[in-house]
Amino acid sequence: MTSSRINKLQTYMNTNNLDAMLITSPRHVYYLTGFATNPHERFLGLLLPKGAEPILLVPALDYEAAHAASSVTNIHTHSDTDNAYEILGKLMPSGIRHLGVEKEDLSVLRFEAISEAVGVTSFSDIGLPLREMRAIKTPDEVARMKHAIRIVEDVLSAGVAKVKPGVTEIELVAELEFQMKRLGAQGPSFDTMVLAGMKSALPHGTPDNTKVAEGELLLFDLGVYADGYASDITRTFAVGEISDELKNIYGAVLNANRLAIEATRPGVTFGSLDRLARESIEASGYGPYFNHRLGHGLGMDIHEYPSIHGRNEDLLRAGMVFTIEPGIYVPAVGGVRIEDDVLVMPDGVEVLTSYPKQLTVIGS
């Protein structure tokens, strides 16, 4: 699979008059070679000269791991006392005039260092071909994502079992993140969120010592990385009996979630999904309180292409994975978000998340 991906980039270079590509994002190095690492401040680069053997430049302390895992066998290293950019310049084949780089990944400082070292003055962004490849998940990638989803749903079940009046948001976060490691995740895919009562009306609230109380909502938003891929789920619960208004809010969000999922299939636009969910919430009287996009792409990153918002007229294609997560957030009252991970199938949609979505009372 990694060699197939590199071959696609070779084809892109041929059709776009690039002499070479330099991959610097650790996620994309993993995607193209099978070697996963966090180089921290050290330089990591995969050099793809057109029509020639790929070259992987790694920190010296990563050499053994790269040798064991990478499909690229031409591996070079740099020590902490070396100038990695000078080594990169020496590895660059002669005659390279037009170099493709990941502009989104490079800081200005690192770009200037690369530019000076390799002696190239013409650069193009290669984010598009990488995005296009990553947008369509292979069966192996889908299997990894399903594994990450099963873990996070087991984590959520374990966390919900700890809910009782008086427990704090941060205590529940600690339990969830303990369970992530215990159940085999690499770690959380983003900052774990547990928001109680009126704080559930904060789409990106910060958990603290706020206590769970009877008669309020409790929102969980969490995900994990497993086998290099992310999961993401949100569920909102009632702690004891809640008001009719909160029940109405929950019902409106659940209906929007289901409508958008039912409409997911190849050939429709992402914007149409967002508009469908938004119109449903507007009809319930809560339109102004749905204040974010419907969802986002999911894969090696927790947020990646596509963005599911009302102005995105890109078409859904089989193999895409993204979230559907409508929400209603009423200040001083409470908020509800229900988030599922979905896979576009040739004839419709597969909902990858299976955690129940009906309004559930917990902690009493």
Sequence and secondary structure as in RCSB ss.txt:
>XXXX:A:sequence
MTSSRINKLQTYMNTNNLDAMLITSPRHVYYLTGFATNPHERFLGLLLPKGAEPILLVPALDYEAAHAASSVTNI
HTHSDTDNAYEILGKLMPSGIRHLGVEKEDLSVLRFEAISEAVGVTSFSDIGLPLREMRAIKTPDEVARMKHAIR
IVEDVLSAGVAKVKPGVTEIELVAELEFQMKRLGAQGPSFDTMVLAGMKSALPHGTPDNTKVAEGELLLFDLGVY
ADGYASDITRTFAVGEISDELKNIYGAVLNANRLAIEATRPGVTFGSLDRLARESIEASGYGPYFNHRLGHGLGM
DIHEYPSIHGRNEDLLRAGMVFTIEPGIYVPAVGGVRIEDDVLVMPDGVEVLTSYPKQLTVIGS
>XXXX:A:secstr
 HHHHHHHHHHHHHHTT SEEEE  HHHHHHHHS     TTS  EEEEETTS  EEEEEGGGHHHHHHH S   E
EEE TTS HHHHHHHHS TT  EEEE TTT  HHHHHHHHHHHT  EEEE HHHHHHHHHS  HHHHHHHHHHHH
HHHHHHHHHHTT  TT BHHHHHHHHHHHHHHTT SEESS  EEEEGGGGG TT    S B  TTEEEEEEE EE
ETTEE  EEEEEEESS  HHHHHHHHHHHHHHHHHHHT  TTSBHHHHHHHHHHHHHHTT GGG  S SEEE SS
SSSEEEEE TT   B  TT EEEE  EEEETTTEEEE BEEEEEETTEEEE   S  S  EE  
